[in-house]
Structures are given as C-alpha cells and as structure tokens.
Amino acid sequence: MAEELGIYTRYGRRGASSRLRYFDYRNAFKTAGFAPHFHSFFPDAYLKRLYAGGGKSRLLAAEALLRRLTSTAVHLPKRLLIEYELFPELPFGVESYFLRNRRYVLNFDDDVWLKYEGRGALAEKYDLLIEGAAGVVCANDLLLEKARRHNANVIKIPTAVDLDAFPKQARKFPDFTIAWIGTPVTYEYLERHTEALQSMALAVDFELLVIAKKSLGRRAIPGVNMRFADWSEAKEGELLARCHVGIMPLPADDPFAAGKSAFKLIEYLAAGLPAIASPVGENLRVLRDGETGYLAETPEEWTDALIRLKDDTVRGRFAANAHHLAFEYSQQKFGPVYAQFLRGCLY
C-alpha cells in the first residue's frame, strides 16, 4: 500500500516554484510508491492580487497561516516534503513542535534566508530546520552551499522543465523576436536593463515578446518594440518555441537575484533558443558562453551578442546545442532522481 507523502507548498499550480518543483512530479512520486497529498499555503487569490499590482495581502496571508495551523493540528503525515517552511513568519520553535516524530525533506529554489536576515530568532530558522531534516533539495549551487553547512544529506535538483510541453518543431514568428518570460514582479529586472535594450533596438530590428501579463504594456520601455502576452501554462512552450532568442537580464548588485536558479535559461534550452544573460549566479553555470548563447554585462556587450545571434548560421548552431543540452535540465531526467532521494530520506 502506498505511503502518504504530505507535500506542503507555498502556492498551487499558479505559482511557478510550487508547480515546477512539486506538482509536476506527482507521477514520479506515485511511481516510487508514495501517495502524494498536496497542501498549498497561499490561495490563488493571493498571487492574482500580487500579479495585478495589488501587493502582498496581509489579510490573505494571515488567513493562510491560520488555515495551515488548524489543518496541521488535525492531521500531519509522518513523511513530509516542504517548500521552505511550514509556517512563514513563525519562529522555529513552532515548527519543531509540529515536526516532532516526523521525517521531512526541505526544498529550496531561492535564497529565502534573505527575508529573515536581521530579524532576531527568525534569522536562524532555516538553518535549524535544515539541521533536523532527513534531507534537503536545492535548486542551485549557492543554496547547496548554505544547506551543506547544516546537513550532509543534500542534493542539487534544478528547477527543471517538462520537455513534452515544448513542441519539437515550431513555426517561427515572421519578425525577429526576442523572448522574455517571467512574472509581473520580476519585470523590474527587464526595466533595470533599459539602457541595454534601447542600445540593442538601435542596432537590430526586433520585437521583444514579454510573456507575463498584457497589462504590463503600460510599462513598456521607450524606444523598444514590445509586445505583451498573458502567461499560461498551456501556451508558454509554444510561444517560446516561436521566438528566435531568449534573454535573462539580472541586476549584478541584488543578492536575491544572485540566488535565483536560471529557470528562464532552462526554458530557453527546452525551446531551442540561444540566449543572452547577465553573468550573475546560476546563469554562469546554465548558459554555456559561446555555445548556447552569450553572457553580457554592459549595454555594448548585450548589443554585440544580439548582433551575432541575428546571424542565421550562428543562431542555428546555438539552437542545436540548446536542444541537445535540454535533457540535462528536464523533469524527465530528474523525476526518478527526486523520487529515489525522497525514498532514501523518508524510509
């Protein structure tokens, strides 16, 4: 009989981190003999408000915390997979009370330590949770290094893509199209590279397709030909595959950005897109400079990289390299790895 696995995520499928690191592995967990039961912390309404520009709702967060406290008091499985923590904003002592006599695995895809930095007892919450964990899953090397200071049973599993969601062949947009995919919250990283994008637009005729939310059009960057599309799980693979190049700009002076997991670049690999990216954090490991794209820092470097990728021969060679590398960052590869790690930790 399959053993219940309680999976405690921050969001439902609408949240990228929860969807890609938990929900998408449901079948892999079942194949490994688990009966996965998902418990999301925030309701979809929380993200809907956030992405609409309404900010974080303290009321919805408080309701979510009360709901989780109540539900876990009634029933908490013996084996758990947890996205960061059970109870955001509550101290370690509360979690340790609920987690007693349980075996749990933690999963991190962002440098969430930063949100509790300088906040008294909360500052060491994640370290203490990691010390008590049966295992820890980390999405990138920075997080892996942090977790290994407190637990020897740690594995790196990148935020991976489902290759089946990307068409093998796609008819490209008639005009040279650059893709950026993300959320309304991370759109600011694009805005912070306004000078680079304007320089690129002066040198190369292109359309920048922003796959996030149509309403971001009111924040279009002057001097750059842009089109905005609402993101959807069903359409993202098709839209990306129709583009010619993908970009992932990140600020060099942002500690949180340095802890991000280069998922945009992984999606571009799956779509067969050469990419241009800032030399920040995990971008340095995922993008193979001169093989699947170019790392660029200054506006001049971004512009030079785009000029080179406008060449059909160069772009075709890089696209082939991207397709070849995509499996290394796929759910098809990591599903069995993830499930086997959980079995080894939880039994």
Secondary structure, DSSP 8 states (H G I E B T S, - for coil): --EEEEEEESS-TTSHHHHHHTGGGHHHHHHTTEEEEEEESS-HHHHHHIIIII---HHHHHHHHHHHHHHHHH---SEEEEES-SSTTS-HHHHHHHHTT-EEEEEESS-GGGGGTTSGGGGGHHHHHHHH-SEEEESSHHHHHHHHTT-S-EEE----B-GGGS-SS----SS-EEEEE--TTTHHHHHTTHHHHHHHHHHS--EEEEEE-GGGGGG--TTS-EEEEE--TTTHHHHHHTSSEEEE---TT-HHHHT---HHHHHHHHHT--EEE-S-TTHHHHS-BTTTEEE--SHHHHHHHHHHHTSHHHHHHHHHHHHHHGGGGBHHHHHHHHHHHHHHHH-
